[in-house]
Amino acid sequence: MNILPYLFVLMAAMLWGTVGTTQTFLTEGISSFAVACVRSGIGGGVLLLAVLAMRKISFRNWSWKWTILAAIAIALFQSLFFTSVRFTGVAVGTVVTIGSAPVFAGFIEWIFWKVRPTLVWAIATVLAIVGCLLLFMNQGETAINPLGIGLALAAGSMFALYTNVSKQLMKREETLPAVAMTFSICALFLLPLAAKDGFGWLTEGVNIWPILFMALAATSLAYILFLGGLKKISSSAAVTLSLAEPLTAALLGVFLVGEHLTFVSWIGVSLLLGGIIVLTFGTKKAAS
């Protein structure tokens, strides 16, 4: 079994994990919806111009159904997640969203595509979810708001749906144009939410480099890697591996921002790493 697709997904998750730290370099008060919209618009738009120049897209024969479904799912994921953290705080919202996504992905894959979850995936997912829970347990945000939890669960289900739908899209289209089309359309869906706060912040020089990094590295490149890996592995495995995102964010917080992790949080880091290792190498062993 080829380990490269697993590494592609892991690298994508690590790039996503840089977004939180990168956002600290933006000026304060910028709407999360505006950041998500601009990030998606630039990330998707640059790729769209490239694939149009390379004549990689045939609009007449394009898989519009799967692309629009993917764009709706990823736009709803961002909107629901950003709204949930306003009620629950970042720590709880992240744990519920990211922790629930692999479970939703497994059920969606099983119910709609008849792919039964494996024992290796189940063990790795439990380790990763428990690790995620321990990682954020002592961060001081303990607000348990039912509405916020519901929104976070909905966000987790939308990321799982995005992954499953993108799996179908990748059976029909190439990776580069698929990312370009999905995120260009996603930006259009997010535009009404983002427009309320305006885009004047983009004229401030200090914001240019962070938003370009989030757009080109944490969106364009990250989703090219994610969908490239998704071609070869199951949707449920890809979503579990995406739990490397909060792991990366936490470690960047420690080593770049000077944040402190408790002993329990470090146990969470170890379990998250353990889950990723089990899924990557355990699946390889099972397939051999």
C-alpha positions, 0 to 999 in steps of 0.5 A: 500500500502506498503511504504517500496519500496519507502523507498528503492529507497530513501535510494538508492538515498541518497547513490548515493548522497554521491558520490560527497563528497566521490570523494573529498577524491580521489587524484586530476586528476583522470578521471571520467570515470576511477572512474565510471569503477572501481566503477562498476567493483568492485561493480558488480564483488564482487556481481558476485563472491557472486552469483556464489558461491551461484549458483544464476546464470544460464548463459544458461537461463539468461535474456541476452537481458534485462541485456545487455540493462540495462548495455549499458544504465547505461554505456551511462548514466555515459559517457554522464553525465561526458562529459556534465558537461565538457561543462556546469559545474556541476550545469547545467549538474546535473539539466538538467540530473537529472531534465529531467530523470523523464519526460523521464521515464514517457514517456518511461513507457507510450509509451512502457509499456502503463502505464499512469502517475498519477496525484500524480506523475505529481505533485510530479515530478514538485515540485521536478524538480523546487526544483532541479532547485532552489537548483543549481540556485546560484552555479555560473555555468551558462554556457549554451552550446547547446552541453552540454545541449544536452548531459545532456538530453541524459544522463537523457534519458539513466537513464530513459531507464535503470530504465525501462529496469531494471523493465523488468529485475526484472520481470525475475531475482532476485535482487542480480544477476541482479545488479551483472551482469548489473554492471560487464558488464557495467564496460567492456563497460566503460573500453576503456574510462577508460584505456586511463588514466590508473589505477595507482591511485589505488595503492595509499593508500589514494584512496582505502577507497573512491573507496571501499565505492563508489563501495560497498555502492554507487553501490552494496548496492544502486542498490540492494535497487533501484532494490528491490524497483523498483519491487513494484513501477513504473519506473517513480516514482522510477526516481522521487524519485531518485531526492533525490540524488542531495538533499543529495549531497547538504546537505552533502556539507553544513554539511560536506564540509562547503559549503553555500546554499542561501535562494533560494537554501533552498527553492529548498531543501524544494520543493524537499522534498515536491515532495518526500513526495507527491509521497511517501505518496500521492501514498499511500493515492490514493491506499487506 
